[in-house]
Amino acid sequence: MAQLATVEASASAQQRRHDQHQYLTFMLGGEIFALGILSIKEIMEYEIPTDVPMMPPFVRGVVNIRGAVVPVIDLCARFGRPSVGVTKKTCIVIAETSLNGESQVLGVVVDAVNEVLEIPRSEIEPPPSFGVSVRTDFIHGMGKVRDKFVIILNVDSVLSVDDMETLASAST
């Protein structure tokens, strides 16, 4: 019996290592971005969020997901870019981030979801020091996929609730 538990634990650890290299890719303002698959809870069709007064411009509002109030972030606005209009392919990616051991669930508006890719660590370069229109602390790395780069986002930094609260305070 102990042997079976060891095999299951080993398989579970191997699955976690395998998942750590998988990324959900999506389009945002004509560029390909990715988030680690382990931070993704679900992908939902775009619905107009309920507006919340006095929020910073990158917070579109909140949506109801099975009784939970989930803030929806416009990543284009978060990156200081103009927001792109909603199309048939626009989705809300529900992601989980953690800060000081506490998890926070947030929705992220993306132009379109592409696919889940496995990107080996050997194909991930460190964030560039210049030439990218996103803060470097938002970037986990640059994944090389089919002779193109995919910007792999650092979900905890991009969706940092503390950082967003600081920005919201500064804008009011």
BELGI-V917889 format. One record per residue. N is the residue number from 1. NEAR is the number of other ideal C-beta (glycine too) atoms within 12 Angstrom. Layout:
BEGIN
N,NEAR
N,NEAR
END
This chain:
BEGIN
1,7
2,8
3,9
4,10
5,11
6,12
7,13
8,14
9,14
10,14
11,14
12,14
13,14
14,14
15,16
16,16
17,16
18,16
19,19
20,21
21,26
22,25
23,38
24,37
25,35
26,37
27,27
28,39
29,26
30,15
31,28
32,31
33,45
34,44
35,44
36,33
37,31
38,23
39,33
40,33
41,26
42,23
43,28
44,25
45,21
46,27
47,20
48,16
49,28
50,18
51,14
52,17
53,11
54,12
55,25
56,25
57,22
58,29
59,34
60,32
61,27
62,24
63,33
64,19
65,23
66,12
67,7
68,17
69,18
70,32
71,36
72,39
73,43
74,36
75,40
76,30
77,25
78,36
79,28
80,18
81,20
82,15
83,23
84,23
85,14
86,22
87,14
88,10
89,20
90,32
91,31
92,39
93,45
94,34
95,41
96,28
97,34
98,20
99,19
100,11
101,8
102,12
103,17
104,29
105,30
106,42
107,40
108,46
109,44
110,41
111,31
112,28
113,32
114,26
115,20
116,24
117,28
118,24
119,33
120,17
121,17
122,11
123,22
124,26
125,21
126,15
127,24
128,16
129,12
130,9
131,12
132,23
133,21
134,29
135,22
136,21
137,16
138,28
139,32
140,30
141,30
142,29
143,35
144,21
145,27
146,14
147,8
148,17
149,25
150,34
151,40
152,40
153,44
154,27
155,37
156,28
157,26
158,36
159,36
160,25
161,26
162,18
163,25
164,29
165,18
166,13
167,22
168,22
169,13
170,10
171,15
172,12
END
